[in-house]
Amino acid sequence: MAEIALKPTTRLTNIVVDIADLAVSKDPGALLITYSLGSCIGVSIWDPVAKVAGLLHYMLPESSISPDKAKANPAMFCDTGVPKLFKAVYQLGATKRRLVVKVAGGSQLLDDKGTFNIGKRNYLALRKIFWKNGIMIDGEHIGGSISRTVRMEVTTGTVIIKTRGGEVPL
């Protein structure tokens, strides 16, 4: 029986994006990761030329419900977190026209009757901002009643969604 030679693997450095947080990186050895996307939305953006990546994990659609919290932590809300994410990748050399944008989350968890529809409202707020700014979504894994983890490689822009059912590329 012939031996199979395994390629050496490169260990990536995890940059964990917490709830109501964002991170950007140009580090080719970095992996942006966020856990427990329920009704929250994860927005990943990547510039394939500048090799810049960013990931946002926002909780709520509109900062108008708590301007003080939005000022202290813009990543908590869609309308303040998304602009902050885009500005951060631009500062590292990304260009809007080259960005690959992928989104995940927006589930309906702990709200069986759809009373609050936070996940749906989060997604609609994002779509509205993107529409107003001419941003196209290149891939999405939205809705349902599942929790998701998002992993994104800075060098390749590869986005993997992990759920209880397994992992899928986005």
The 8 nearest C-alpha neighbors of each residue, nearest first, counted from 0:
[[1, 2, 3, 4, 5, 6, 7, 8],
 [2, 0, 3, 4, 5, 6, 7, 8],
 [3, 1, 4, 0, 5, 6, 7, 8],
 [2, 4, 5, 1, 0, 6, 7, 8],
 [5, 3, 2, 6, 7, 1, 8, 0],
 [4, 6, 3, 7, 8, 2, 9, 1],
 [7, 5, 8, 4, 9, 3, 10, 2],
 [6, 8, 5, 9, 4, 10, 3, 11],
 [9, 7, 6, 10, 5, 11, 28, 4],
 [8, 10, 11, 7, 28, 6, 12, 29],
 [9, 11, 8, 12, 28, 29, 13, 7],
 [10, 12, 28, 29, 30, 9, 13, 152],
 [11, 13, 29, 30, 28, 14, 10, 31],
 [14, 12, 30, 29, 15, 31, 11, 32],
 [13, 15, 31, 30, 32, 12, 16, 29],
 [16, 14, 32, 33, 13, 31, 17, 22],
 [17, 15, 33, 21, 20, 32, 22, 14],
 [16, 18, 20, 15, 33, 19, 56, 34],
 [17, 19, 20, 56, 57, 16, 58, 75],
 [20, 18, 75, 57, 74, 56, 58, 17],
 [21, 19, 74, 17, 18, 56, 16, 55],
 [22, 20, 55, 54, 16, 56, 74, 84],
 [21, 23, 54, 53, 16, 55, 24, 20],
 [24, 22, 53, 52, 88, 54, 87, 21],
 [23, 25, 26, 52, 51, 53, 22, 153],
 [24, 26, 51, 50, 27, 52, 153, 23],
 [25, 27, 28, 29, 24, 153, 154, 51],
 [28, 26, 154, 29, 153, 25, 50, 152],
 [29, 27, 11, 26, 12, 30, 153, 154],
 [30, 28, 12, 11, 26, 27, 153, 13],
 [29, 31, 152, 13, 151, 12, 14, 11],
 [32, 30, 14, 151, 150, 13, 15, 29],
 [33, 31, 150, 15, 149, 16, 14, 30],
 [32, 34, 16, 149, 148, 15, 17, 150],
 [35, 33, 148, 36, 149, 147, 32, 17],
 [36, 34, 147, 146, 148, 37, 33, 18],
 [35, 37, 147, 39, 104, 146, 34, 148],
 [38, 36, 146, 106, 39, 104, 35, 105],
 [37, 39, 118, 105, 106, 107, 117, 104],
 [40, 38, 58, 36, 37, 105, 57, 104],
 [41, 39, 104, 105, 57, 56, 103, 36],
 [40, 42, 56, 103, 55, 102, 104, 43],
 [43, 41, 102, 55, 54, 101, 40, 44],
 [44, 42, 54, 101, 53, 100, 102, 41],
 [43, 45, 100, 53, 99, 52, 98, 101],
 [46, 44, 52, 99, 98, 51, 156, 47],
 [45, 47, 98, 51, 50, 49, 93, 48],
 [48, 46, 50, 49, 45, 97, 156, 51],
 [49, 47, 50, 46, 97, 93, 51, 94],
 [48, 50, 51, 46, 93, 47, 92, 25],
 [51, 49, 47, 46, 48, 154, 25, 153],
 [50, 52, 25, 46, 49, 45, 24, 93],
 [53, 51, 45, 153, 24, 23, 44, 46],
 [52, 54, 23, 44, 22, 43, 24, 88],
 [53, 55, 43, 21, 22, 42, 23, 44],
 [54, 56, 21, 42, 41, 20, 57, 43],
 [57, 55, 41, 19, 18, 20, 40, 21],
 [56, 58, 19, 75, 76, 40, 74, 39],
 [59, 57, 39, 75, 76, 19, 40, 56],
 [58, 60, 76, 121, 61, 57, 77, 75],
 [59, 61, 121, 77, 76, 124, 120, 78],
 [62, 60, 63, 76, 78, 59, 77, 64],
 [61, 63, 64, 69, 76, 65, 66, 78],
 [62, 64, 65, 61, 66, 69, 60, 78],
 [65, 63, 62, 66, 61, 69, 68, 67],
 [66, 64, 63, 68, 67, 62, 69, 61],
 [67, 65, 69, 68, 63, 62, 70, 64],
 [66, 68, 70, 69, 65, 71, 72, 62],
 [67, 69, 71, 65, 70, 66, 72, 73],
 [70, 68, 73, 66, 72, 67, 71, 62],
 [69, 71, 67, 68, 72, 73, 66, 79],
 [70, 72, 68, 69, 67, 73, 66, 74],
 [71, 73, 69, 74, 70, 68, 75, 19],
 [72, 74, 69, 79, 80, 75, 70, 76],
 [75, 73, 80, 19, 20, 72, 76, 57],
 [74, 76, 19, 57, 58, 73, 72, 59],
 [77, 75, 59, 57, 60, 74, 80, 62],
 [76, 78, 60, 80, 79, 81, 57, 61],
 [77, 79, 76, 61, 80, 81, 62, 60],
 [78, 80, 73, 77, 76, 81, 82, 83],
 [81, 79, 74, 73, 83, 77, 76, 82],
 [80, 82, 84, 83, 77, 79, 78, 85],
 [83, 81, 85, 84, 80, 79, 86, 78],
 [82, 84, 80, 86, 81, 85, 87, 79],
 [85, 83, 81, 87, 82, 86, 80, 88],
 [84, 86, 82, 88, 87, 83, 89, 81],
 [87, 85, 89, 83, 84, 88, 82, 90],
 [86, 88, 84, 90, 85, 89, 83, 23],
 [89, 87, 91, 90, 85, 93, 86, 23],
 [90, 88, 93, 86, 92, 91, 87, 94],
 [89, 91, 87, 88, 92, 86, 93, 85],
 [92, 90, 88, 89, 93, 87, 51, 25],
 [93, 91, 89, 90, 49, 94, 88, 51],
 [94, 92, 89, 88, 46, 49, 91, 51],
 [93, 95, 97, 96, 89, 92, 98, 46],
 [94, 96, 98, 97, 93, 89, 85, 134],
 [95, 97, 94, 98, 134, 99, 46, 93],
 [98, 96, 95, 94, 46, 99, 47, 93],
 [99, 97, 46, 45, 95, 96, 100, 44],
 [98, 100, 45, 44, 137, 46, 97, 101],
 [101, 99, 44, 136, 137, 43, 98, 45],
 [100, 102, 138, 43, 139, 137, 136, 42],
 [103, 101, 42, 139, 41, 43, 140, 138],
 [102, 104, 140, 141, 41, 139, 40, 42],
 [105, 103, 40, 141, 36, 106, 39, 37],
 [118, 104, 106, 38, 142, 141, 40, 39],
 [107, 105, 142, 38, 144, 143, 118, 37],
 [106, 108, 144, 118, 38, 110, 143, 116],
 [107, 109, 110, 144, 106, 37, 38, 111],
 [108, 110, 111, 107, 144, 112, 113, 38],
 [111, 109, 113, 108, 112, 107, 114, 115],
 [112, 110, 113, 109, 108, 107, 114, 144],
 [111, 113, 114, 110, 115, 116, 109, 107],
 [114, 112, 116, 110, 111, 115, 107, 117],
 [113, 115, 112, 116, 110, 111, 117, 107],
 [114, 116, 117, 113, 110, 112, 120, 118],
 [117, 115, 113, 119, 118, 114, 120, 107],
 [118, 116, 120, 115, 119, 121, 38, 59],
 [105, 119, 117, 38, 106, 121, 120, 116],
 [118, 120, 122, 116, 121, 117, 105, 123],
 [119, 121, 117, 123, 122, 118, 116, 124],
 [122, 120, 60, 118, 124, 119, 123, 117],
 [121, 123, 125, 119, 120, 124, 105, 126],
 [122, 124, 126, 120, 125, 121, 127, 119],
 [123, 125, 127, 121, 122, 126, 60, 120],
 [126, 124, 122, 128, 123, 127, 129, 77],
 [125, 127, 123, 129, 128, 124, 130, 122],
 [126, 128, 130, 124, 125, 129, 123, 131],
 [129, 127, 125, 131, 130, 126, 132, 124],
 [128, 130, 134, 126, 132, 127, 131, 133],
 [129, 131, 127, 133, 132, 128, 126, 134],
 [132, 130, 128, 129, 133, 127, 134, 126],
 [133, 131, 129, 130, 134, 128, 127, 135],
 [132, 134, 130, 131, 129, 135, 128, 96],
 [135, 133, 129, 132, 130, 136, 131, 100],
 [134, 136, 137, 133, 129, 100, 130, 99],
 [137, 135, 100, 138, 101, 134, 139, 102],
 [136, 138, 100, 101, 99, 135, 139, 102],
 [139, 137, 101, 136, 169, 102, 100, 140],
 [138, 140, 102, 103, 101, 141, 169, 137],
 [139, 141, 103, 102, 104, 142, 138, 169],
 [142, 140, 104, 103, 105, 139, 106, 143],
 [143, 141, 106, 105, 104, 144, 107, 118],
 [142, 144, 106, 145, 107, 141, 105, 108],
 [143, 145, 107, 106, 108, 142, 146, 37],
 [146, 144, 143, 106, 147, 37, 162, 108],
 [145, 147, 37, 36, 35, 162, 144, 148],
 [148, 146, 36, 162, 35, 161, 160, 149],
 [147, 149, 34, 161, 160, 33, 35, 36],
 [148, 150, 160, 33, 32, 159, 147, 161],
 [151, 149, 32, 159, 158, 31, 30, 160],
 [150, 152, 158, 31, 157, 30, 156, 153],
 [153, 151, 30, 156, 157, 154, 155, 29],
 [152, 154, 52, 156, 27, 29, 155, 30],
 [155, 153, 27, 152, 50, 156, 28, 26],
 [156, 154, 157, 152, 153, 47, 50, 151],
 [155, 157, 152, 153, 45, 154, 151, 158],
 [156, 158, 155, 152, 151, 159, 168, 169],
 [159, 157, 151, 169, 150, 168, 156, 160],
 [158, 160, 168, 150, 167, 169, 149, 161],
 [161, 159, 149, 167, 166, 148, 168, 147],
 [160, 162, 166, 148, 147, 165, 159, 149],
 [163, 161, 147, 164, 165, 146, 166, 160],
 [162, 164, 165, 161, 146, 145, 147, 166],
 [163, 165, 162, 166, 161, 167, 145, 147],
 [166, 164, 162, 163, 161, 167, 160, 147],
 [165, 167, 161, 160, 162, 159, 168, 164],
 [168, 166, 160, 159, 169, 161, 165, 162],
 [169, 167, 159, 158, 160, 166, 157, 161],
 [168, 158, 138, 159, 167, 160, 139, 140]]
